Amino acid sequence: MPFGAVAVVHPAAVAQRNVAPPNGAAALGSKITFQPATAGLVYYNIVDESTVPRLTRAAALSGSGRRIIPLDHDPNGLRAARRAALGARNPFAPFARPLIDATAGPAPDALVQSGFPGLFDTPAVCNCQPPDMALAVGVGDVFQGVNSAFADYRTSGAIKPGWPKNANDFFGLPRSHFLSDPRLQYDQTDHRYFASSIDGGNTYFLAVSQTENPGGKWNVYGFDVLAGQAAGDDYTLLATDAHNAYFSVNLFGNTFEDAAIYEISKAVLERGLTHSVVARGFAKLAVDGRYLDTVQPTYTFGGAPGEFFVATLNSNFPCGSGAGVCQGIATFLMDTSSGAPRLSGTVVKTVPYTSPPNADQPGCSQCLETIDNRITGTPVYQHGLISFAFSTGVNNGAQIVPGILWAQLAPRVARGVVTGGRLYQSGIVSFPGDHAASFGAVMPDQNGNLAMVFDSSSATLNPSVYVAARSVRAPLDQFSSLARVKTGLARTQDFRWGDYSAAARSPYGNVWLAGEFAPANQDWATFITSPALP
């Protein structure tokens, strides 16, 4: 994929142009607390996907009135709307020199070398908003999940026979469950696929394929993640390392309660064991008594001292209101080398960040949700660095727009305990005018070159998909190239957008990315691409 030029954005410059943040903006050198938690097995099934019926290709949707999947048990979106409105005029938003969209010519889609349309909304697929994308790539399979369906494609983009499949059928569950928030990973150590979803109640569903063929048999587990709390689960997170699978979930009552993180042996899941199966982990993870949300496990490539988890200072911190500012990444290390999991944590300093405003699109202002400061795409640990991205408000010199803060964090570990860390590099992706960037998901290749997919729109640009990339040899703190890989065909009638893009890496080292755009029927559709990195 050829890329256009990208302006340099240095974190130091961001800090220098900021209004001084108020006291209490960051919780650095702060007290990290948590408590042990377990999630018991409440469901097990073996599902042979070769016998699961294919979804019929229902007619494309138009208009509104479809099911809206609430974020954080905020069914009317009122809390999110207030937060975004305050974010649009937050004087503490980091300043960043905007990118120049070098692909804004008459035919930007001609820049795509390899890519194909993925799943899109129909009454059969979901009849809902947003899609919540998942992606995993194995040997000859590009496996995608959305709300509420899965599909298996060849790398050419041709969908394989028997796909797509309804998510409930995929997990072997009755249609009375409404499953959402899919996540996927292809585990390159064991050559298995892992898939997860939630029902908004108490159960986290975690499945593993019995072979490297996603169209074969899967062991499907369900874990009770509420541990006696009067709450519901939201926002699935999933990753694996050489030995274990790790999952995380947010827990809600009427408002946010806390987050819980768990580990379970991959061998247990792959062998289909059910006797005394319990996921072990930790809940009520907090910084200075304020609970964290969306504590992301990391995809781990190569050796690691344990499993890293990272989280922004989000809902319960100053930036969570929309009017404040935060500065730091909570970083945890789960060590299972001695059997029972042991957790340690620290807060690593970052540049300031604020809640992003909502995005513009043709015909309406600030009408597409960008949600908040959480890390939405799964982070990656490789070569001693944790790569991640999240949305922030950005002052581009003309106005505050949604932008993306991306970074690579180098954790410091001593005797199985994370004792600190530093940002190896970081930068901000933003555009001029009202042009928004949101829902970034990053993936390095095996050489350390980095790609990021994200969504973008403006008053003159329908919701579209972009890819930024940087060579490992490029100067730090900047992406060196940019391309619009799929231009939206219309404005969307959805206001729930995201909630996350997806990034994956094949066993051959190729990076694959999935983003969301608006098709001609003004709903949502997805686009999958594998860029040629610098």
N, C-alpha and C positions, 0 to 999 in steps of 0.2 A: 504494500500500500504506500503510494507516495504521500507525503505529508507537506503541509504548508508551514511557514515559519511561525514561531511562537516567541513572544517577548519574554525577557528574563524577569522573574519575580523573586527577589531575595527576601528571606524572612527578616533580616536586619532592617531592611528598608521599610517593611511593614510596621515594625515596632516603632521606628523613628517618626512615622507620620501619624501615629495614633494619638488621640486624646488620652491623657493618662488615666488608666483604669482606676476605679475606686478601691478603697480598702476592702479586703474580703473577696476580691475578684478571683483569686486562685487559692487553692488549698495545697501548698507545696511544703514538703517536709511534714506532712500532716499525719494524723493517726489513722491507720488502716485497721478496720475491724471486720469480723465475719464470724459465722458460727457453723458448725458441722450440719450437714443435711443429707438425707437419703431419699431416694425415689424408688418405691417398690413396684414390682412388676404386676400389672393389672390386665394385660392383654398379650396373647401370643397367637400367631397364625402363620401358616406357610401358604404363600400365594404363588401360583404358577401363572405368570403373566402371559404365557402362550395361550392360556384358556380364557383370559379376561377379554371381553368384547371390545372392539374398537368403537370409539365415539363416531357417530355419524356426523357428517359435515353440515351442520345446521346453517341456515341462512345468516348472513352478516347482520349485525344489529345496527339500529339507528335510533337516535333519540335517547332520552334519559329514563329514569324510573327503574334502573337495574339495582341490584343489591349493592349497597355501599358497605365495605368492610371497615369498621372503625379502627382507628389507631389508638392504642392505650385506653381502650374502653371509654372513648370520647365520641359517642354515637353521632352527635350532631356537629362535631368538629369545632365547637365553640372555643374550647381552650386553645386549640391549635390556631384558630383565626386570630384570637387576641394576641397570642405570642408572636405570630407572623407580622401583625400590624405594628406592634412595638418594635420588632426587629427592623422594620423598614425605616425607622427614624432613630435608631440607636446610635448615639454619638461615639460610642466606643467600638464600632465596627472597624476591623482592621483595614487599613488602606493598602491597596495593591494596584500597581500599574496594570491596566487591562491588556489581555491578549488581543492581537489583531487576527480576526477570522480570515485567514488567507484562502479559505475554500468557499467564500460567499459569492463566487462567480455564477454564471448562468446555469452550469451543470455540475454541481458539487458531487452528485452521486457517481459521476464518472471516475472519481478517485478510488472507488472500491475495487480491489483486486479479487477478494474472496469474501463472500457473504451471502446470506440467504434469509428469507423471512422465516421466523419461528412461529410459535403459537400466537393466536389472536383471539379476541373475545367473541364468543358466540353464545347463544342460549345453552348449547351442549357443553362448552368449555367451562364457563363460569357464570355468565350473565351478571358480572359484578365489576367493581373497580376497587383497588388497583390490581395489577397482575402479580407483583412480588416474585421476581424472577429467580430461578435456580438453574445452574448449569454444571455439568460434569462431562469430561471427555476421556474416553478410554481408547481401546484399539479399534478404530473404525467406527466408533459410536460417538455422536454428539447428543447427549441426553439432557433434555430441558424440562423444567417444571414451572408452572404458573398456578395461580388460583383459577380453577381447581382441576388441573389436568397435567399429564406427563406425555412426552413424545420422544421417540428415538429416531434420530436422523443419521444418515450417512454423512461423511465429511463433505461430500458434494452438495449436501442440502436436500437430497431426496429423502422423504420420510419412509421409514421401514414398514413393511406390512404389519397390520394389526395395531398400529398407533394412529392417533393419540388415544389415551385411556383416561377415564375419569379417575380422579384422585381417590375417591372412596373405594372404587373397584380395585385400584392399584394396591391399596393397603388392606383389602379384604374386609371393608367396613360397610355397614348399611348406609343407605343414602340419608338416613335421619341425622347423621353427623354432618356438620359443615366444616370441612377441612380447609385450612388456609396456611399461608406463610411457609411455602415449601423451601427446603434447602437440599442441595445435592453435593456429593463429592465422589470422585473416583479415587480410591486408595491405591497408590502406585506401589506400595509394599506388598499388599495381599491381592491386588488385582480384583478388587470387589467394588461395587457401587454401594454408597450409603445414601439414604433418603430420609427426610424427616418432615413432619407437619404437626399441626396442633388442631384441637377441636374447640378452642376457646373456653373449655371447661377445666378439667384437672389433668388431662392426659396428653403427654408428649409421645408421638408415634415415631419410632426409629426403626428403619428397615435396612437390611443388608442383603445384597444378591448372593446366591449360593455359588455363582460362577462370575466370570467377567462379562457375561452376556446379560444385559438388563432386560431382555425379553424372556428370561427363564424364571426359575424359582427364587423367591425371596423369603427370608425369615423376618417376620414383622413383630415388633415388640411395642408395647404401650406402657409407659411409666407414669405413675402418679407423682406429679411434681409439686403439688400443693402442700404436702406434708401437714395436713390438718388446718391450713389457713382457709379462711372464707374468702377466696379470691378466684380469679380465672387466669389462664395462661395466655400469653401474647408474645409475638415476635421470636420465632424459632431461630436458633443459632446452632451450627454444627461444624465440626472439624475432626480430623484424625491425625495421629502420628504413627510411629512404627508399631506401637503396642495397643493403644487405646482409642476409643471413640469418645469425643467430648461434646456435650451439648449444654445449652444455656437457654434460659427463658425468663421473660419478665412476668411478674405476678401482680394482679390488679384486683382491688375491690371496687369501690366507687372511684377511688383515685389510685395512683401508683403505690404499691406496697414495697416490693423489693425485687431483686434479681437472684436467681439461683444458678449455679454451675455444677456440672456433674461429669464423672468419668465412668466408663465401663470397658472391660476388656473386649477387644475386637474378637479374640478367640472364642469367648462366650457367645457373642452374637453370631459369628460365622458357623459355629457348630450347632446352633439352635438349642442351646441349653436353657432350661427353665427352672430348675430346682434351686431355690434360695438365690435367685438372681436379683440383685439390688444395685442400682446406680448410686455411687457415693460422691459427695461433693460438699458444697458450702452455699449458704444463703445469707441474706442480710449483709451483703458486702457494702461497706460504707467508708467514706472519707470524712473524718471529723464528725461522725454521727449522722451524716447525710447519706441516704441510700443511693447507690449507683443503679443505673439501668443499662440494659443492652451490653452486657459484659461479654465481649466477643472472644471465642476461642480462635486460634490461628491455625490455618493450614500449615503443616510443617513439612518442609522438604529438606532431607538430610538430617544430620545429627542435631540434637538439642538437649539442654540440661533438664528438660521437662516440658510441660505444655504451658505456653504463655497465653494469657487472656488480657485484653485491653478494653478500656472504656473511657469515653469522654466524661467530663463533668457536665451533666446534662439536666434532666428534669428537676432535680431537687437542689440545683446550684443556681447562682445568680443569673447565668445566661438562660436558664430554663424558663424564666418569666418573660423573656423577650426584651426586657429593659436592661439587664445586667451584662456582665462580661465574665468569661471563664478563661483559665490559663493552666492547662495541664492534662496529662493522660494518666489515668490510673492503670498500673501495670502489675499483673499478678503472675506468679509462677506456681503451677501445681506439680509437685514432685511425687511420683508414685513408685520410685525405685525401691522403697522398703516395704511395699505392700499398701498399707492404708495411705490415702492421699494426704499430702501436707501442703499447705498453701502459705505463700508469703506475698507481700504487696508493697508497692511504693507509688509515688506520684512523680512523673517526669515532666519537667517544665516545657511548655510550648509557647508560641506566640499567642496573643489574646485571640479569642474567637467569640462571636455573638450569634444569637439565634437568627437564621436567615429569614428574610421576608418571603412571601409566596412569589411565584413566577408569573410574568405576563405572558399572554399569547394574543394572536390577532383577535381584536374585538373585545378584550376584557383585560383589566389590570389586576395583578396579584390574585389570580383566580386558580392557579395550579399549586397544590400543596408541595412544599419542599420539606415538610415535617420539622425537624429540629437538628441538634448538633450530634446526634448519635452516629456511631460508625455503622453504616448500613450494609456495605459489602464485607464479606469475610476477609480479615487481614491474613497476611502470609508471613511465616518465619522462614528465612533462608539466609545462609552465610552470616549469621549473627545479627540480622536486622529484621525488624517487624515492619512491614509495609502496610499502610492503611490510608483511608481518606474519609472525610466527612464534610457536610455542608456547613457554611458559615455565612453570616452577613458580610459583605465586602463594600467598602467605600471606593468606588472606581474613579473618584474625582468629580463625578457629576451627580451620582446618587448612590444609595445603598441597594445592592443587588444580591441575589443568591450566588455564591461562589463555592469553591471547593478547596479546603485545606488538606493537602496531602503531605505525607511524611514517611521517613524511615527512621525507626527508633532503635538504638543500640542498648539493650538492657545490660546491666551489670549484675553478675551472679557470683556468689561465693558459697560453696558447700551446699548447693541445692536451694539457696535462698536468694531472691532478687533483692538487691540492696540499693539500687538506684539505676540510673541510665541517662542517656542524652539523645537528642535528636541528631542523627548523622546528617540528615538533610531534610528540608521541608520547603514548601512553597504554596502559593495560592493561585488557583486557576479562576479567572474571571474575565468578563468581556466588557466592552464599552456600552454606553447607553443603558437600555433596560434589559439587555441580553443576559439571560440567566444560565447558570450551570449548577447542576444538582445531581445527587445520587451517584457519586463516583464509586467505582469498584476497581481495584488495582490488582495486577498480577505481574511478577517478574518472570522472565524466562530463566533457563538454567545458568545463563551467563551473567545475570544481574541486570540486563536491560529491562525496562519497566514500561508497562502499558496501563492506561486507565480509560475505561469507558464511562461516559456520563450522559445525562439528558440535558437538553437545552431548548429554550424557546424565547421569544420576544414579541413585541407588538407587530413585528413584520416577519416573524419566523414561526411556522407551525412547530409543535413539539417534535424534536428531532434527536438523532443519536450522534454523538461525537466520540472520537478516540484521540487521546494524546499519548505521546511516547517519548522516551528518553533513552539514549545510549548510556551504558555504564561508563563510557569514556567522556561523556559530556560534563561541562562544569556543574558543580553541585547546585541544588536548590531550584532547578528549572527543568521543565519539559522542553525538548528541542524540536518537537514537531506536532502537528495537529491536523485532523481531517474530520469533516462532517461525512459520516459513512452512510447515513440514511436520513433523508429530508422528509419531514412530515407532509402528508398530502392534504391535510385540512387542519383546522383548529379542532380541539376535542371538546365534547360536552361534559367530560369527566372533570371533577375537581380533586378527587383522590388520585394521586399520581405516585409512581414508585412502587412500593415503598423501598425497593432496592434493585439495583442493577446486579449483574453477575459476571464473574471472571473465573476461568479455569485454565488448567494446563494439561496437555496430553502427555502420555508416556514418552512421546518423541520430543517433548520440549516446546511444542507450539502453544502459544497463548491464544485462548478463545474468549470472546467477550459477547455479552448480550445486553441490549438496551431497549428502551421503549420509545415508540413514536406514535403519532396520530395518523390512522389510515383515512381513506376517503369517507368512511361512514361516521367519522367524528368520535370514534371510540378509542380503544387502545390496541396496539399490535406490537410485536417484538421483532428484532432483527439480530441475527447472530453473525459474527465475523471473526476471522483469524488474521490479524494484521501481520505484515512482515516488519519485524522490529528493526531498528537501526543496527 
